[in-house]
Amino acid sequence: MAAPAAFDVVVIGGGIVGCATALALTENRPGLKIAVLEKEARLAAHQTGHNSGVIHAGLYYRPGSLKAQNCTAGREALYAFCNDHGIPHERCGKVVVAVDERDLPALIELERRGLANGLAGLERLDAAQVREREPHAAAVAGLFVPQTGIVDYTRVTEVMGDLVRRRGGEIRLGVRLHAARGVADEVRLATSAGELRARTLINCTGLHCDRVARRCGVEPGVRIIPFRGEYYEVRPERRNLVRHLIYPVPDPTLPFLGVHFTRMIDGTLEAGPNAVLAWKREGYRWHDISCIDLADTLAFGGFWRLARNFWRVGMAEYRRSFSKGVFVASLQRLIPDVRAEDVARGGAGVRAQAVDRAGKLVDDFRIVTSERMVHVLNAPSPAATASLSIGRVVAGEVVKLLDG
């Protein structure tokens, strides 16, 4: 029987973070034997491929946090990457609007964070200045963020994958990890395509990262709770309602940004999302249900502690999910001219949100290194924006393991 294929590094997960990590390794250590394993038939099949396409500026994140550091560095790296490889993108800017006086303290805090995170050119707007930039928006004040942009993250990931291949790495599609364990000075992986050996393993599996960590013998200390974000699409004849991107001032107690208007790089205009518990980790529709996934969520004590604190918010999100009228009413807080007939149900994404045993939403990125392994255990938005920077951070950890 042939010996298992041997690699220096095996990356589990072919989303944007996994591919960016593999790409960083080809740059950091040319000549390494690298494989990316993706269980689907294509790259970017889940979180990356259902992303809204926003290149985030770094406005929202606590200064000094991993999100702030990697979003700022990753944003500019992403713009440069798109320029270098001819990927369509646009640095269009966005307007964050305070719809009433109660939003003003949070708007001021956002500006403070943005300045602390190095965002030059932030522009505080009064009501008249908001209308100059976004004539249909309702606001008492606003903040213009020039660094925000839009791109197709699936295309970005495909280009990353092509570069990894051209530099000698392998992309193996349709390969699922069953288990992995450290043996002597290597990791042995049991996969749907047979056994592999690696000097190091990287877990970038997003919606399944906690499960993959356990399959590797590592207790992650968190559980991934999937939240589905549902969008409406604005009809073509009404896309003139939005010039940039329009966001509300977010609730500082939640990791979600609230319903907003997002121009897409293909010319479409999305409105949303809400945030409801998904009944399947890859559940993009209401009728997508996995008994295993749902039982996994409901058996986790941290979920019930989270639910106890946020059940009112959850019920409001479910109402918005079931009722187009309620959803449109939320959109009208930002743009009063939007009518129900202006929007039609669009797509959805699922956010892999890590929750700890105390029921707290893990706010920052979480990257854990164990013997011969690196696990990316919380990488929700702005991970796509920050992917090139996250990839370099993870690659640095891998190099330490290889040299150790």
VOGU-3710 file (C-alpha; in Angstrom, 3 decimals, decimal comma):
1> maapaafdvv> 0,000/0,000/0,000  1,300/3,466/-0,918  2,482/5,713/1,915  0,195/8,634/2,827  0,943/11,874/1,012  3,203/14,117/3,080  3,083/17,902/3,311  4,760/20,615/5,333  1,422/22,358/5,908  -2,174/21,295/5,397
11> vigggivgca> -4,825/24,027/5,551  -8,337/22,809/6,294  -10,905/25,128/4,712  -10,975/26,786/1,301  -12,595/30,064/2,245  -10,859/33,400/1,986  -8,972/33,076/5,292  -7,694/29,589/4,454  -6,561/30,618/0,979  -4,994/33,848/2,262
21> talaltenrp> -3,053/31,821/4,836  -1,793/29,379/2,204  -0,838/32,330/-0,005  1,063/33,995/2,849  3,005/30,791/3,431  4,044/30,636/-0,240  5,402/34,170/0,159  6,943/33,654/3,607  8,499/30,270/2,941  8,754/29,478/-0,776
31> glkiavleke> 9,263/25,787/-1,371  7,027/24,544/1,440  4,790/21,693/0,379  1,292/23,025/1,039  -2,186/21,592/0,538  -5,556/23,280/1,042  -8,415/20,851/1,686  -11,969/22,030/0,941  -14,946/19,739/1,461  -17,049/21,446/-1,216
41> arlaahqtgh> -16,521/21,285/-4,980  -15,352/24,902/-5,141  -13,560/27,501/-3,071  -15,476/30,171/-1,133  -18,617/28,043/-0,937  -19,941/29,262/2,408  -19,249/32,399/4,478  -16,941/33,904/1,862  -19,291/33,187/-1,028  -22,322/34,582/0,800
51> nsgvihagly> -20,539/37,740/1,917  -22,048/41,168/1,243  -18,843/42,235/-0,507  -18,020/45,194/1,713  -14,399/46,187/2,235  -14,626/47,474/5,794  -12,672/50,528/6,859  -12,008/49,549/10,503  -14,437/52,023/12,076  -16,239/49,807/14,579
61> yrpgslkaqn> -13,513/47,851/16,305  -11,933/48,464/19,690  -8,549/50,145/19,142  -5,750/47,671/19,729  -7,970/44,626/19,138  -7,080/41,978/16,577  -10,048/43,114/14,507  -8,830/46,709/14,447  -5,218/45,830/13,685  -5,963/43,280/10,989
71> ctagrealya> -8,808/45,189/9,367  -6,676/48,307/8,949  -3,700/46,423/7,530  -5,823/43,962/5,582  -7,958/46,637/3,960  -5,059/48,343/2,240  -3,455/45,001/1,381  -6,735/43,926/-0,204  -7,011/47,087/-2,293  -3,435/46,556/-3,488
81> fcndhgiphe> -4,121/42,884/-4,226  -7,163/43,787/-6,309  -5,182/46,398/-8,233  -2,305/43,985/-8,849  -4,548/41,201/-10,148  -7,186/43,153/-12,018  -10,052/42,294/-9,648  -12,979/44,739/-10,013  -13,493/46,796/-6,864  -14,500/50,287/-5,839
91> rcgkvvvavd> -13,481/52,503/-2,934  -16,929/54,071/-2,762  -17,150/55,214/0,866  -20,090/54,908/3,222  -22,272/57,154/5,335  -23,130/56,093/8,887  -26,299/57,926/9,867  -27,724/58,911/13,235  -31,466/58,786/12,685  -32,280/60,611/15,920
101> erdlpaliel> -30,598/62,413/18,803  -30,212/59,205/20,832  -27,686/57,937/18,279  -25,337/60,897/18,640  -23,175/59,636/21,556  -22,590/56,341/19,737  -21,778/58,210/16,511  -19,181/60,271/18,369  -17,697/57,070/19,799  -17,497/55,583/16,305
111> errglangla> -15,587/58,619/15,108  -13,210/58,325/18,068  -12,561/54,669/17,304  -12,068/55,386/13,628  -9,486/58,068/14,356  -7,730/55,801/16,857  -7,618/53,107/14,175  -5,898/55,460/11,747  -8,799/56,399/9,468  -7,828/59,649/7,784
121> glerldaaqv> -10,449/61,796/6,110  -13,417/60,925/8,334  -15,986/63,646/7,880  -18,620/64,517/10,496  -21,836/65,532/8,745  -24,804/67,563/9,884  -28,286/66,803/8,550  -27,858/69,019/5,492  -24,464/67,503/4,661  -25,907/63,988/4,937
131> rerephaaav> -28,548/64,986/2,386  -25,846/66,326/0,061  -24,168/62,927/0,013  -27,306/60,799/0,308  -30,354/62,838/-0,734  -32,843/60,136/0,307  -31,366/59,348/3,735  -33,036/60,403/6,979  -30,575/61,634/9,599  -29,858/64,281/12,186
141> aglfvpqtgi> -26,121/63,713/11,682  -23,738/61,333/10,020  -20,177/60,229/9,468  -18,617/59,782/6,026  -16,020/57,004/5,883  -14,000/57,254/2,646  -12,014/54,004/3,060  -15,030/51,678/2,721  -15,319/49,798/-0,561  -16,912/46,878/-2,375
151> vdytrvtevm> -15,572/43,774/-4,105  -16,531/40,208/-5,026  -14,864/38,070/-2,355  -15,457/34,858/-4,266  -13,358/36,246/-7,095  -10,665/37,354/-4,639  -10,515/33,845/-3,163  -10,328/32,210/-6,590  -7,358/34,400/-7,501  -5,664/33,514/-4,216
161> gdlvrrrgge> -6,207/29,828/-4,952  -4,759/30,191/-8,450  -1,659/31,875/-7,026  -1,198/29,104/-4,467  -1,343/26,524/-7,275  1,102/28,462/-9,458  3,535/28,588/-6,560  3,466/24,828/-6,132  0,690/24,387/-3,586  -2,227/22,002/-3,998
171> irlgvrlhaa> -5,941/22,789/-3,756  -7,846/19,592/-3,111  -11,595/20,044/-3,530  -14,240/17,623/-2,292  -12,018/16,399/0,550  -13,418/16,301/4,085  -11,378/15,956/7,282  -12,600/13,168/9,578  -9,980/13,407/12,303  -6,389/14,405/12,975
181> rgvadevrla> -3,884/13,575/15,673  -0,310/14,396/16,480  2,060/11,471/16,228  5,772/11,984/16,990  6,798/15,023/14,926  3,846/15,127/12,516  0,075/15,322/12,243  -1,794/12,428/10,689  -5,058/13,320/8,998  -7,857/10,917/8,216
191> tsagelrart> -9,776/12,380/5,271  -12,444/11,293/2,819  -9,622/10,882/0,266  -7,404/8,772/2,504  -4,703/9,461/5,067  -2,368/12,448/4,836  0,652/13,470/6,861  1,714/17,007/7,679  4,280/18,769/9,809  1,595/21,326/10,729
201> linctglhcd> -2,172/21,708/10,353  -4,181/24,929/10,089  -7,903/24,962/10,873  -9,698/27,700/8,880  -13,087/25,991/8,649  -15,320/28,880/9,730  -18,754/27,441/10,487  -17,200/24,151/11,615  -13,985/25,373/13,249  -14,962/24,275/16,772
211> rvarrcgvep> -15,855/20,776/15,579  -12,678/20,480/13,546  -10,646/21,548/16,587  -12,240/18,732/18,595  -11,545/16,262/15,786  -7,925/17,302/16,163  -7,984/16,659/19,910  -8,165/20,355/20,881  -10,913/21,742/23,122  -11,753/25,156/21,625
221> gvriipfrge> -13,574/26,545/24,677  -16,266/28,049/22,437  -19,201/26,845/20,381  -20,067/28,189/16,939  -23,638/29,462/16,898  -24,833/30,103/13,321  -26,822/33,268/12,634  -28,497/33,689/9,261  -28,566/37,150/7,747  -31,338/37,608/5,175
231> yyevrperrn> -31,271/40,297/2,500  -33,704/42,017/0,200  -32,650/43,264/-3,212  -33,692/46,727/-4,346  -35,295/46,746/-7,780  -33,100/48,211/-10,551  -35,259/51,273/-11,131  -34,869/52,297/-7,460  -31,111/51,822/-7,064  -30,702/55,598/-7,343
241> lvrhliypvp> -31,875/55,793/-3,716  -28,294/55,089/-2,591  -25,063/56,704/-3,796  -22,522/55,234/-1,385  -23,310/52,653/1,313  -25,689/53,662/4,102  -25,365/52,176/7,588  -27,110/52,976/10,866  -25,285/53,628/14,099  -24,993/50,067/15,451
251> dptlpflgvh> -26,072/48,763/18,843  -22,770/48,656/20,786  -23,905/45,578/22,767  -24,189/43,411/19,644  -21,662/42,313/16,985  -24,183/42,925/14,193  -24,314/46,243/12,352  -28,079/46,485/11,812  -29,937/46,589/8,515  -28,195/48,767/5,941
261> ftrmidgtle> -27,970/49,466/2,215  -25,033/47,964/0,332  -24,115/48,590/-3,271  -22,576/45,495/-4,852  -19,736/45,409/-7,348  -22,086/43,924/-9,978  -24,340/46,995/-9,752  -27,069/45,512/-7,577  -28,220/47,080/-4,315  -28,854/44,957/-1,222
271> agpnavlawk> -30,825/45,890/1,870  -30,368/44,030/5,131  -29,503/41,815/6,857  -31,416/40,721/9,898  -29,815/38,178/12,247  -31,766/35,050/13,222  -30,610/31,747/14,620  -29,954/29,335/11,766  -31,184/25,771/12,283  -28,271/24,422/10,289
281> regyrwhdis> -24,690/25,646/10,189  -24,975/26,001/6,440  -28,659/26,927/6,551  -29,279/29,690/4,040  -33,051/29,139/3,869  -35,771/28,807/6,496  -36,370/25,172/5,655  -32,671/24,240/5,942  -32,657/22,186/9,134  -30,030/19,868/10,562
291> cidladtlaf> -31,085/17,898/13,627  -27,422/17,420/14,523  -26,592/21,121/14,231  -29,715/22,245/16,069  -29,169/19,731/18,872  -25,559/20,905/19,110  -26,751/24,483/19,641  -29,547/23,639/22,068  -27,366/21,342/24,174  -24,830/24,118/24,766
301> ggfwrlarnf> -25,368/25,970/28,031  -23,741/29,095/26,658  -26,510/29,391/24,057  -29,209/29,505/26,726  -27,290/32,109/28,721  -26,992/34,165/25,534  -30,703/33,708/24,791  -31,670/34,808/28,296  -29,856/38,114/27,795  -30,978/38,810/24,214
311> wrvgmaeyrr> -34,358/37,114/23,775  -36,134/40,413/23,082  -33,637/41,268/20,356  -34,043/37,764/18,958  -37,820/38,016/18,806  -37,582/41,342/16,983  -35,229/39,771/14,426  -37,612/36,855/13,876  -40,504/39,266/13,301  -38,425/41,079/10,729
321> sfskgvfvas> -37,561/37,759/9,102  -41,175/36,619/8,812  -42,686/39,978/7,845  -41,659/41,972/4,800  -43,562/44,927/6,229  -41,514/44,911/9,424  -38,303/44,573/7,416  -39,249/47,478/5,147  -40,148/49,597/8,197  -36,584/49,066/9,434
331> lqrlipdvra> -35,223/50,170/6,069  -37,445/53,255/6,124  -35,682/54,479/9,259  -32,696/55,052/6,968  -34,467/55,877/3,701  -38,131/56,879/4,176  -38,770/56,750/0,416  -38,327/52,973/0,256  -41,606/51,159/-0,397  -42,467/47,487/-0,048
341> edvarggagv> -42,784/47,156/-3,813  -39,223/48,503/-4,228  -37,617/45,402/-2,728  -37,739/41,654/-3,306  -36,300/38,863/-1,187  -32,696/38,181/-2,039  -30,014/35,872/-0,732  -28,722/35,072/2,726  -25,494/34,363/4,516  -24,661/32,565/7,741
351> raqavdragk> -22,304/34,110/10,278  -20,144/31,738/12,328  -20,331/33,422/15,733  -18,283/31,962/18,565  -20,018/31,955/21,963  -18,283/31,001/25,203  -19,688/28,910/28,037  -20,782/32,039/29,909  -23,014/32,985/26,990  -20,846/35,854/25,818
361> lvddfrivts> -20,437/36,603/22,140  -16,728/36,427/21,365  -16,118/39,872/19,927  -12,543/39,679/18,676  -10,792/37,301/16,309  -9,542/34,244/18,170  -6,506/32,287/16,956  -5,223/29,421/19,108  -1,924/27,611/18,626  -1,450/24,093/19,943
371> ermvhvlnap> 1,287/21,555/19,284  1,773/21,392/15,484  -1,599/23,078/14,878  -3,123/26,554/14,523  -6,889/26,953/14,915  -8,768/30,062/13,733  -11,753/29,854/16,106  -13,541/33,154/15,586  -13,230/35,058/12,321  -16,539/36,753/11,486
381> spaataslsi> -16,753/40,150/9,776  -14,412/41,889/9,004  -12,431/38,698/8,358  -12,845/38,898/4,576  -11,502/42,461/4,552  -8,714/41,455/6,933  -7,967/38,101/5,287  -4,530/38,944/3,864  -3,434/40,303/7,236  -4,937/37,365/9,162
391> grvvagevvk> -3,228/35,006/6,738  0,133/36,585/7,489  -0,466/36,341/11,247  -1,398/32,661/11,007  1,498/31,967/8,645  3,829/33,530/11,205  2,538/31,151/13,870  3,051/28,214/11,514  6,625/29,240/10,762  7,324/29,276/14,522
401> lldg> 5,985/25,715/14,758  8,033/24,586/11,791  11,202/26,151/13,177  10,555/25,083/16,769
//
